[in-house]
Amino acid sequence: MEKNNQLKSVNLLAVSTAKNTNAILKEVIKKHREAINLKIHLGDVTSDFKASSLVRMNNKPGIKGHLFEKNKSYMGADHKLLASEDFYKNLETFIDQLYRHSDAYRYKSHNLKNLQDYIDYYHILADAISNEIFSKKINHVLFFNIPHLAYDTIIYQIAMSLKIPITIVTQSLFPDKFFSLEKIECYGDFNKDKIIKKDNLLKLPKLNLFYMKKIKQRNEKSGQINLKTLAHFLMFIIFKMPSLFFKPIYVIKILMRIQKIYKKFPKWRDPFANFFHKNELSYFEHLAEFENNKINFEENFVYFPLPMQPEMTTSAIGGEFRDQLLALEKLSKILPSDVKIYVKENPKQGSYARGPLFFHRLSRIKSICFVPSYADTNLLADKAIFIATVTGTVGWEALCKGKNILVFGHAWFKDFPGVIKFHENLTYKEIIKQKPNEKLILSKFQKLMALSHDGVIDRAYTNLVTNYDINTNTKKTADTISRLILRKEKVTFLKT
């Protein structure tokens, strides 16, 4: 593929599934009709192809039909992807992400049942998408978030194998700021080639983690079955086990198990607020065993809060450490025998990637102490020798308090002073000898803000912007993204 700056026009494939990003995309095309041609748009039913139908495996079409209707025969267009050195790693990543839409985690799930099913579907989808890319002569791909939903990931993998230029834009946690990058593994690597003028910030801003507002850091009265739980239980019966309508005694037994689980957890920790499956029962019953664990703040320990799965933070930028137990196993080998690892489950976690073998494997790491759900994460971070995480925001919060951070994945803050990136020869002394310097961290943050772009990509973050105006945001973000696509503006993160 030719480089973009040598092209007369860009033939764009865009992945945009939200109304606000669709509006931004429309503005990009409107302002640059001669330079940027939208050839393929994966999104909702108003787009060329409906993206979610590729992971739910249903036949809901976009305005150009269904991808598989247009690609019924094998074309061999995916040969570059299949010949890639990273093929098996790519396949594993795809399966991990697609599994979130399996029978155990979605009411309307796909029908893939075993490893061969996933492999077959990967080949079919790769060939169909590759054929579309070739037939439309795609020479640039745009993502409005880091690919982590299987259908966008395979597009990313294909583009990488064909050396098609990629632009990824993704929301930051800071008001009216978003990041950009060209490769997922570059996330967090400051672009040293970009000439910038630092923002004049006097102190590090406090994060507004609005999505965690209902999560408390204390114990309280236990919860009980509520209407939302009953609604999810009914959904489970309708979609997964309709035979339960004729087994009232079995239903009563399940409801009794649910009630017992609620009695084990604080009221704010609602186990079945978002989903119910019989697998969730075993997970929460096992998790409840840790609720009475005592925390000894007098002993030496490292704090490792588990990120939620499946999410971008693990399944995409976590790399091989989307397997969080691998990170814990690696960490345990680094630590002296008298240093414990305090592990806390994510307060929004369900049974995904938390089967019985997860807890058995966890129990084999002798230095681990699993703390209760209500344990104060701020106090744990304050008392810990250092904080270890795959990519979690807790790392940034602790860094701002002067704590050393060990990261295993591609965290956006991995390039900051005081952050240690895991490598196989890392030693305990190497981690603890570094002391975060507040002035250096502030200077680095000023650089990050200067490298980032003004605007909101994720509509959930509009509430962080004072006097937010949707039209103003659409125009300024569209202008920036256009410049990124045309390579007239450099990305935030780039490994040089």
N, C-alpha and C positions, 0 to 999 in steps of 0.2 A: 504494500500500500504506500502511496505517496504521502508526504507530509502535508499537513494542512496549509502551511504557508506557501505551498507550491500549487495549490488547487484554485481554480477559478471559482468554484462553488463547493459548498459542503452538502453532501447527501447524508442527512441526519437520521439516526435511529434514536428515539427518545423514550425513556421509561418514566412515565409520570401518571400517577394514579389518583391524585387529589385535585379538587377543584381549584385550589389556589395555585398549585404548580402548573396545572393545565392553562390557567390564565397567563402565567408567566411565560410558558412555552409559546402560547399564541402571540404574545407581544414580541417575543424573540423573532418569530417568523415574519410577523407584520413589519417590523422595523428593518429586516434584512432579507427581503424577498429575493434579491439578486445574488446574495452571498450564501444564504442558508436555506436549503430545501428540506422540509420535513417529509421523509419518505416512509418511515414506519413509526407509528406511535402505539406503544403498549400502555394501556390504562384501563379506563372503565368502558361501559357499553357505547360511549360516544367516541371512543378511540378506534384505531384501525383494528386492533385485537384486544380482547378483554384479558388482562394479565392474570387475574385470579383464577380464570378457567383452566389455566395451565398447571396450577397446583392443586386445585380442587378436582381436576380431571372431569369437568362437566362440559356440555356443548354450548354454553352461552357465548354468543358471538359479539364481535365489535362491528363497526360499520362496514368492514371489508370481510366479514364472516369470521370463521374460526381458523386458526393457524393450520390445523390438521386437514381442513377441507381443501385448502390450497396446496397442501403438500402431502398427498396420499401415497406417493411412491418414494422409495429410497433413491436418493440422488447422489449419495457419496460426498455431499458438500461439507461434511464434518471431519474430513480426513486430517486437516491441520490440527484440530483439537485433539483427535484421537492419537495423533503422533507426538503430541506435546510431552516433554519430559515430566510435566506435572500432572499427567492424565489421572493417575490413581489418587493423587491428593485432591484434584478437582472433583473427581467422582465422589470421594468420601465427603467432601464439603457439601456437594449438592444433595447427597442422601441425607446428611445430617439436617440440612435446612428443610428439605421436603418432608421429612418425618414429622415435622410439627403439624402437618395437615393429615396425619394418619388417623386411624380409627379411634385411638385412645385419647386424642387431644382435640378433636373437632366433632361437632354434631354432624355437620355435612362434610365428611371426609372423603379423600380419594380411596381407591380400592386396591392399592398396592399392598401386598401381603408379605413378600419375602425379598431377599437380597437380589435374586434374579429379576424380579419385577422392577425394582429400582434401576438396575443396570439397563434393562431393556428400555425403560422409559427415558433414561438419560440419552441413550443412543438415538431414539426416535425424535426426541425434542431437539437434540443438538443438530441433527440432520435437517429438520424442518426449519429451524431458526437460521442455520447457516445458509440454506438455500434462499431464504428471503433476503438475507444480507447480500448474497451474491447477485441475485436478480435485481435488486434495487440499487446496486452499486454503492452500498453504504461505505462512507469513508470517515465517519465520526459517530461516536455513541455518547449520549448524555444520560446521566443518572441524577435524580433529585434526592438521592440518599445513597449511602454506601450499600452496595448490593448484599442482601442477606436473606432474601425470600425465595430462593431456589430459581424461579424463572428469571430474575434479574442477574443472579449469579452465573447462570449458564451463558447468558448473553455476554456478560463481562469476560468469562473464560474464553468464549469464541473470539471476541474482539482482541483479547490479548494474544491468542494463538495466531491470529491473522495480522497482528501488528497494526490494528486500526486504532487511531488516536481516541482517547477516552477523556471525558470531563465528568468528574463527580463533584457535586456540591452537596453539602450536608450541614445541618444546623449546629451551631455552637450552643453552649449553655448560657451565653452572655447576651444581653439584650441587643437586638438589631444587628447581630453579627453571624455570618456563616463562613464555613471553610470550603476550600476547594483542593482537589488532588487529581492525579492521573492514574495512580496505582494504589490499591488498598494497603499494601505493605508499607507505603510511604506515609500513612496517617501518623502524624506526630513528628515527622522529620521536617524541621523548618527549612523553607526554600532559601538557600543562601545566595541564589542568583537574583533574587527579587530586590530591587532598590526600594527602600522604604524610608518613611519619616515616622519615627516613633510617636505614639500618642502620649500626651503629657498627663499621665496618671500618677496620682500621689500615693495611692494605696491599692491593694488588691481588693477587688469587689467581692462581696458575699454572694454566694450562689442562691438563687431562688428555685429550690427543687419542688416546684408546685405539685408535681406528680407524686410526691411522697407525703403530702400534707396530712393524710389520714393515718400515717404510720407513727406510732408512739414508741418512746424508748423507756417504757416502764410497764410493770405488771398492773393489772386491774381486774375487775370483776369479769368472770368468764362469759362467753357468748352463748347463744342458743339458736336453734333452727329458726330461720326467718322466711319470709315470703319469697325472697330472691333465691334462697337455697331450694325451696320447694319447686320453684319454677324451673331451675336448672335440673333438678332431679326428674321432673316431668319431661323435660326435653331429652334427657338421657334415655328414658323409657321409650319415648316415641321414636327416636332415631336409632337407638342401639339395642334395646331389649324390650320390644313391644309385648313379648310373652309375659312380662311381669304384671301386665294388667289382669292376668288370670292367676296370679300367685300372691294374694294379699298378705299371707303370713311372711313370705320372703321379703316383701316390700317393707313390712313392719320391722323386720330384723335389720334391714339396711338403715331405716330411719333411726332406729335405736343406736346403731353404730355411729351415725352422723351426730346424733345428740351427744354421745359420749366424747366424740372428738371436740365438739364445741366447748364442752366443760373443761377440757384440758388447756385451752388457749385463752389469752386475753380477748376481750370483746372486739378490739380493733383488728385482731388477726382473724379475719373471716375466711376460713379455708375454702368455701365453695361459692364465693361471691361472683366469680366469673365463669366457672365451669364445674360440671360434675361428671365423674366417670368412676366406675367401681375401683379402678386402679388408684384413684385419689384417696380412697379409704385406707388402703395399706400404707401409703406414703405418710399421711397425717397421723396414723396410729403409731408409726415408727418414729416420726418426728416428735410426737408427744412425749416419748420416753426421755427426751433431753430437757423437758421443761422444768424438771426439779433439780437439774445440775447446779451446783454451787460454783461461783466464780471466785477464784483466789487471786486477788490483785497484788498479793505480796510476792508471788513467784514471777520469774522471768518468762515473758511470753512475746510472741509475734502475733499480730492480729491479721486474720485473713477472712474478710467478709465475702461470702459467695455471691457472685453476680447472678442475676436472674437468667434463666434459660427457658425457651430459646429467645435470644435477642441479638441484635447487631453486635453488642459488646463482647459476646462470646463466639457466636457462630460465624462472624465475619472477621472482626479485627482481633479476635482472640488467637487466630492461627491454630496451631496444634494444641494450644492450651484452652480451646473450647472444651476440651477434656480437663476440667478443673482439678480433678484428682491427680492428674499428671503433674500439675503445678505444685500441688501439696506434697506429692512424693518427692519431687525435685527439691522443694524447700526443706523437707525433713532431713535430707542428706547433707544439707549445708549447715544446719544448726548444731550447736553443741548439745550434749545429752541432757543438760539441765535447763534447756530452753524449750518451752512448750509452744504449741500453735493453737491459738484460740480461734475456732471456726464458728461463724454465725451464718445461719441460712438467710437467704434473701426473704424479706417479709411478704413478698408477692409471689413467691415460688409455688408452683404446683408440682405434680408428680413427673413432669417431663425431665428426663435424664436423672431421675432419682429413684430408680428401682431398688429392690433388695440388695442387689450386688453392689450398688453404689455405696450403701451403708456398710456392707461387709468389707469392701475394699478400703473404705475410710477407717474402719476399726483396726485394720492391719497396721496403720501408721500410729505407732505407740505414743508419739509426742503430741497427738491431737486431743484437744478437749473441745467438745461441741457445746456451745453456750446456748441458753434459752432464747426464745424469740424476742423476749422483752428486754434482753440485755442492752444497756445503753451503749450504742456504737461510738458515741463521742468520748465517753469515759474509757472504753476499751482502746480507742485510738490514742488517747492521752497517756494511758498507763503502759502501752506496748513499747517494746524496744524499737520496733519499726513496723510499718504496715506493708503487707504483701497483697497484691491484687493482680488479676489478669489485666483488666483495663478500667476498673471501677472508679467512679467519681469520688469515692471515699479517699482514694489516693491523693487527689488534688486537694481536698479539704484538709487532710492531714499534713500535706506538704506546706500549706499556708500556715499551719500551726508550728512549723519547724521540725516536723518528723521526717526521717528518712523513708523513702518509698521504694519498694522492689516491685517492678512490673514485669509480667510475663508476656503480654500481648502488645498490640500497637495502640497504646493509649495516646490521646491527643497531647498529653502533658509529658510524654516520655523523654522529651528533649530538654526538660527543665533541670537546673542544678538541684541536686539532692535526690534525684530520681535515678535509681540503678536499674539497668536493663539486664534481665537474666541471661546468663550464658553458662555453658556447661562447666567452665573452670572457675566460676564465681565462688568466692569464699565469704565466710561470715565476717571476718575482719574487714574485707573490702567494703561490705555493706555498712557496717557501723562506724567506720572511720570518717565517712562523709557527713558533713553537717550542713544542712540547708542554710543559705544566707539570704535573709529577707530582701536585701537590696538587689542581689543578683536575680532572685525570683521575680521581683517587681520589674526589673529591667527586661527580663525574658518575656514577661507577660505583656509589657508595652510593645515589644517586637511582635508578639503573636497577634495582638489587636491590629497592629499596622499591616500585618500580612493577611489578615482576614478581610472579609468584604461586608459592606453595609447591606442590611436587608434580612428578611425572614423567609426561610424556605419551608419550615415546618409550621403549619398554622397553629399548632398547640402552643407555640411560643409567642404568639402575638400579644398575649396578656402581659408580657414583660416590657413591651415597648410603650412609652408614654405617648399619648395622642396618636396611636397607630392609625394610619390611613391606608386602606387596601390598594387603592389606585396608585398612590405614590410608591408603595412598596413594590407593586407589580412592575412599574416602569423602571425603578432603579435596579431591582434584581435582574430583570430581563436585559438591561444594558450591560451589567457586569457579566452575566452568563454568555451573552453574545460575544463579548470581548475575550472571554476565556475560550470559547469554541474556536474563534478566529485566531487564537493565539496572539492577541494584542494585549492581553493582560496575563501575568504569570500567576500560577496557582500558589496556594498557601503552603502546602506540604509537597516536598519533592526531595528525594534522596539524591544528593549530588556527590 
